[in-house]
Amino acid sequence: MRLINALFGLFGYEWVLDETPIPDDKHHFTGAEEYDHLNAHTPRYILRKQPKSDF
């Protein structure tokens, strides 16, 4: 992950752990319900703009 963040950091972005709760929407059919138990325990990452430094 450090290598990927170093590459994306050249363009001012970084991958960070997404800690937002997983929506529990059982009314929407995604076609992947058999894999829902895997998604609950897999870390998710989001791409965000790096904060500006004061150098």
N, C-alpha and C positions, 0 to 999 in steps of 0.2 A: 504494500500500500504506500510505503514511503517513496518508492520509485515512481508510481503513478502520480502521487501528489507533487513530486519534484517536477515532473513533466508538465502537469496542468498548472503548477505554480508559475511557470514561465509566462503564462497568459493571464495570471491574476486570479486563478480559481483553485479550489481544493475540494477533495472529497471528504465529507465528515459523516459520522454516524447519525442516522436518522432515528430520533427517539420519540417521534410522534406515535401515538397508539394506532394499531392496525384497526381499520374500520371493520366492525362485525356486521356486515350487511349480508344477511342470508337470503334477501329477497332478489338480489341481482345475480343472475346466472353468468358465471365467467367461463364455464367449461372446464375448470381446473379444480373442482371441489375435492378431488381425491388427493390433491397436493396441499390443501390448506393446513394440515398438521405440520408440514415442513416449513411453511412461510412463517408460522408463529415463533419459530426458534432460530430463524436465519437472520443475521444482522443485515440491516438495510442501510445504504449510503446515499447521500444526496450531494449534488454538485452545487457549491455556493461560491460567491465572490469573496476573495480574501479581504480581511479588514485592512484598511490603509494604516501604514506605520508612520510614526512621527519623526522620521530621521531627517 
